């Protein structure tokens, strides 16, 4: 059995990999598409991002361990129609992506973006917006996977009332006060002080957040998106923000990335933008590799793999 590594593996983790595969199996770490084309002819396992142009170079592939949690970029026809097992890194990004969501919220409510601009100009001054305390907020979390669960955990640290909507989860977990189905999304958005998006991008969630449900939010409420940009209808959000129908938005993701230079979002005082940076963490690379190695051990022992993706659902 042959493994292609397209995700960084530290030396000590390579030693563990070698212990797991023994002398019976091999691994390679090609550095170019040409090398992947050569090595991929007899590869069984692929670790990393397998793009649509790479997949045809792996005629004998049996299992792909993706290094991302979101699977939208893996949902091309060839892989969906194949028998290849696809596993993702869901749950491994939860802590730091939730951190980013709260950083964006606190940045908005504590006017950090205004203060940073003042600092750039060597100016000691107040903010253009009121300072808001988030303790006791009502929070609406859209999607209760690994990231949503970590959002709920952090929300409880701020004594928030946590309302979550999820398409599949029916059992209310710890740290969640109310769990509702997705058809209650607009109702939840009308009740809360902040909406945080943590659901995957699928055909069902594309444009999920739009003028219809944004318009029912309170004028003092915030929208935070650290999931995928196309979940939000950006044109609708821009109009809502321009009209002051919500207090602000924190966006780590946008419909088009990089965000075009002429986007009105850049110049809005009630918007904070980070460049799809929520996945950053000093622990990220090792954490994902450790998960792959655990799954590889399971695979070679014929055990059930963790995080198997339903390719029809898209996550």
Steps between C-alpha positions, in 0.01 A plus 500: 500500500628847407423834665544851358562771757393847387473644850799595713614220728755568775800271548365340816167441326681338207653260752152412625382460139784257434411306814138473386572387143802282580694346210185393323393842369669812361449876491616785276476879522500632142576870461339566162202400291735313268630294790146431617415381148789254514457384859120502484472212254516242777402710803231367735478780761527878458545740792432868428290711267409299191390749235291416195808500274695269735230235545535352146870443571403248770338212305531247785421729791285347774500760778559875517559664838431868438680758711198733513176487693284656226451272201361742240824499298502119497145463372579477129315238289788254457550450872129504585429228244795283606528231766795677659466549876531866596568608857538856623651692791168602655532581868871583477441864413232566760706673768690753293216578258272565798773723644498699175122537512516649848799714407293653219201549729709660774682709243167645390339539840811648666578716192850356461501571125449873569775506761746323269435762231558772757823329601616496137453878498660550845165631619365464855127503454170334558302278267233586248272237650372426851690250712290187547527233770429149371440340840149355500450522123258270323704318235373307199738236364431369150638146481595293803802303384846529652526875448145572614553296816812700584310824437236385747767414757654847473159666505428342836818662631330832426176386668319500167170331423591260219250418225620270222344388173618184329368294212587160648573517871190441712645443848581818690862490619660659802551879469196537272178635650278451196551276196270561205468372142622710208151615406504708820805698384317828433324480836833448677664785309223734611559416868876515545773761547749317281478235230808283449520280190666160540325276246665340195452641151267272304239563234246527782698763694618712206333840546340379824554839664322756284283810500200307624655390828754782537215750494339349811813541712504764770673827404741442790594148388818372332572239233821296521606266217803274545361212290479558123427826318227379262279399795423873519347690211759776503300753299213466746736537798655815355158661459396403853822650638466817293147551627609447861258212548762309699784635715786338314664195347822309565610309191786255474361373170339667197315388188806567284845460652709708511229759555505731192662839558182679396276321752306747719575276798857634522387852587218426741557618858278222632691214334816315601664279237766234553642317193366146548742476791286318758666167423834626623642340815839394630346156560321459166754307290595249769140451608387408148794266445434325831140449394614352167743266674227379736270444202778327305555260788127427499498454121785249502332307781168490315323721753239763423650835403414822680346798320381315192334754269156436353580607145136552415442733794835670447636468856 
